Amino acid sequence: MKLKRIIIYPKDIQLITGKSERYGRTIIQKIKDHYNKEPHQLVSVKEFCNYMGLEEEEIMSRII
């Protein structure tokens, strides 16, 4: 059984958007603020997709 990733990282956002890794860190911080997350909590792919208005299946195919 192949495991699917559920957490997104700044490097993933860099690959998806073509922007810098710093931009990825900024987006993750904005998502954490939007969902009222603690600094130690991670951001899921689903939260990222909902925030950015993207299809989860398409993003999963890009980051694996």
C-alpha positions, 0 to 999 in steps of 0.5 A, spaced: 500 500 500 502 506 497 502 512 503 499 519 501 502 525 504 498 529 508 502 535 509 505 540 505 511 544 505 514 550 503 518 546 498 512 543 495 509 550 494 515 552 490 514 546 486 507 548 484 507 555 484 514 556 481 515 561 486 521 562 491 521 557 497 520 564 501 514 565 498 512 558 500 513 559 507 509 566 507 503 562 504 504 557 510 504 562 515 498 565 512 494 559 512 496 558 519 493 564 521 487 563 516 485 556 520 488 559 527 493 554 528 499 554 533 506 555 530 507 548 532 502 545 528 503 543 520 498 545 514 495 539 510 495 539 503 487 539 504 487 546 507 492 548 502 488 546 496 482 549 500 485 556 501 488 556 494 482 554 491 486 548 487 484 541 486 487 536 491 488 530 486 492 535 481 496 537 487 497 530 490 500 528 483 505 534 483 508 533 489 509 525 489 
